[in-house]
């Protein structure tokens, strides 16, 4: 739920309300729109092999495009301390819309550390808290998984310039205040890379007990050169609290995720996260090993 109170102190920790399962894909496997449909057939086949139902969403086969920018200091002080600032802006008829969405995240494999972050703005801005468990493949083998926990504050069209001195950003987001950053360090677009993201809501996977995973496929390209960067398949389950997710539905979603790693083996890209890949495209030192 959105709020516009200035940095209210929560009476209880923010609950995890999303589980998002992610697989990085080779961007070159998506030369055109039909590739999204081809991948959906693979998703549907895998679901069927496990006895799961799947269905197309109303917006399936409707590709959308948005610009994605990350902001950090030249030394990557935010990312190397597990913080991410990402801005997304949709295109409409070839033009960037005025509306945009900024996510300020703390992402860490330790749930308690992520939960402890008070990731709220100091100003009276409307925002939503999104606390997710993100599932990624194990680094050393296919067919397994690991978790990182993303505690995010999402701002819709805040009208704020994110390219600014670090001290001003720390004043805006108190969670950043204790980071060891030079106050005068400039915050700007990471590696000066503007990402063009093409994405589709390809369908839904049904895990029983009214638990549904909404599936998407996205492809990132360097907007300036149109060079393919990375793709991603993801499906997300939403609930009130993680503890309320029915056990059987949780087990089936995990079985499906592991099976997709094997079925989509030829599509997989061996990197940690899309964000990690973007940061490593430049010459800066990256110590965050998501």
Number of C-alpha atoms within 10 A of each C-alpha: 7 13 13 13 15 13 18 13 10 8 6 6 11 16 17 22 19 20 23 18 25 22 25 24 25 17 20 14 17 19 11 9 14 11 13 25 16 11 18 24 13 14 24 18 17 20 23 14 11 12 12 17 16 21 13 16 15 10 12 18 18 13 16 15 20 22 20 21 21 25 22 26 23 17 17 22 23 23 25 16 16 18 23 21 21 20 21 20 21 20 17 12 8 9 10 14 13 11 13 18 15 23 21 22 27 27 26 23 16 12 17 10 13 22 20 12 18 21 22 25 25 16 14 12 18 18 23 17 22 18 22 25 23 21 22 22 22 13 12 7 9 15 17 18 18 13 20 17 23 26 29 26 23 24 21 17 17 14 10 9 8 20 15 17 16 24 18 16 19 18 14 16 19 18 19 22 16 8 12 10 17 12 13 12 16 20 23 19 19 23 20 11 18 17 23 25 24 17 22 22 23 27 22 22 24 19 23 15 11 9 17 20 21 21 24 20 25 23 26 25 21 16 15 10 7 11 14 19 20 25 25 21 23 20 23 21 20 17 16 11 12 16 11 9 18 15 11 12 17 17 12 18 26 17 15 22 26 18 20 21 21 15 16 15 13 11 20 22 16 13 16 16 17 16 14 15 13 19 20 13 12 13 10 14 13 15 12 15 11 17
